[in-house]
Amino acid sequence: ATQQFVPIEKIRDGIITLKSGELRAVLMTNSLNLSLKGQDEQMAILVQFQNFFNSLEFPIQFFIQSRRLNIKPYINQLEEREKEVKEDLIKLQIREYTSFIKTFTDNSNIMTKHFFITIPYIATSVGTNGGVFSFGDKKSALSEENRAFEAARMQLEQRIAVVSQGLARFGIRSQKLDTEEVVELFYKIFNPGEQDHSAPKLSEDIMK
């Protein structure tokens, strides 16, 4: 099955649990154009960036995803607007503008970039069966798994806070992805031909 090639066991509260038992959180950040800064400001940012790296006691991963700009929602909005307008001249202008946008985007490879940081945490109660936790009785195992997950999540949240505060010192804003956003991210990664489509909605049982 395709699932065996995906290293993710489950996603809960925006936290990714890998099949190895390790946890991951993903931050989305804005970009910073150094070429628009003065030389002194550039040096100050680079020094802060260096200090940020030196202060970390755990590894992080930077990931940049390039996507073709999805113009369909905007086109749909224009088409709906055309239906609502009564004046023929305005209808014609909207139709011509919509046609121009479609032609321009079809002939131009307009890309958007998204910037992510992955933060890891290895839980101490990893099972030996390739899963997340391993216990005997089903009810007690579930309760113990929830407690272990919450303890690991708190440790991971502390790392998230350290990274977010460090990035903020040189003007980078960050936000942790929630469960649906993480699913959407991995859907785009594993389905590069479906960039114009959203990830299918998953049930709560699958995401927990």
Disulfide bonds with the S-S distance in Angstrom:
none
